[in-house]
């Protein structure tokens, strides 16, 4: 096969390190859910995934799709690999990535990784993600309260899932080598959320409302929560909510835990 060159416009960095590939596979849970890969690239991870179960793969690059169809001709013919050429974000707009419950395992392009994760969090058919992302992004989703990285992404994720940064991956594990360190991020959603009966969010509309609340709460992270939320709610009302929970009025948004934010949103949404 002719050598395939990585394309900058698609944020391509091909993972080649066998040790890392094996660690990703070992991080997967055993279940009968559909397995979805986004951006299979040259197919090194795809090859490992196919040893576990059938794969449904989404790839936007026409040249890579041609390469993958040739490389996995047998697997595609046998129905073990379904390869779809499409921008996965466009696919998310219209429907889920699979008809039934599924898990995502993927080396995500850096430039759209956050958007893909957020779309997957929103899709109740997606049960879990094990994804390679820029370390900075992984920390934003997995960070703990009162750390500088703790913000709306961590709260959104941790309000409906167990979120964990598993391990880091050095630049030399890729071809070409990126300029930053990568990390493997694992997100396993609460069973109730994937079944649409989560007591925190009884509808997509409620989850959307929580996202809007967080956007306002963290609009100026260095300012107090009261100052930020007062842009749309009465300041004295905001203070009263904190007082009811025994929280100082000077608290900043990153100092409020996931539970704090959920409770505040619940109270605010009543009004």
Secondary structure as UniProt FT lines:
FT   HELIX           8..10
FT   STRAND          14..15
FT   HELIX           18..27
FT   STRAND          34..38
FT   TURN            41..42
FT   HELIX           44..50
FT   TURN            51..52
FT   STRAND          55..59
FT   HELIX           62..71
FT   HELIX           73..77
FT   TURN            78..79
FT   STRAND          81..85
FT   HELIX           88..94
FT   STRAND          102..107
FT   HELIX           110..112
FT   HELIX           113..122
FT   TURN            124..125
FT   STRAND          126..134
FT   HELIX           135..142
FT   TURN            145..146
FT   TURN            148..149
FT   HELIX           152..160
FT   STRAND          161..169
FT   HELIX           171..173
FT   STRAND          174..175
FT   STRAND          182..189
FT   HELIX           191..194
FT   TURN            195..196
FT   HELIX           204..217
FT   TURN            218..222
FT   HELIX           225..229
FT   TURN            230..232
FT   HELIX           235..244
FT   TURN            245..246
FT   TURN            249..250
FT   HELIX           253..255
FT   HELIX           258..268
FT   TURN            269..270
//
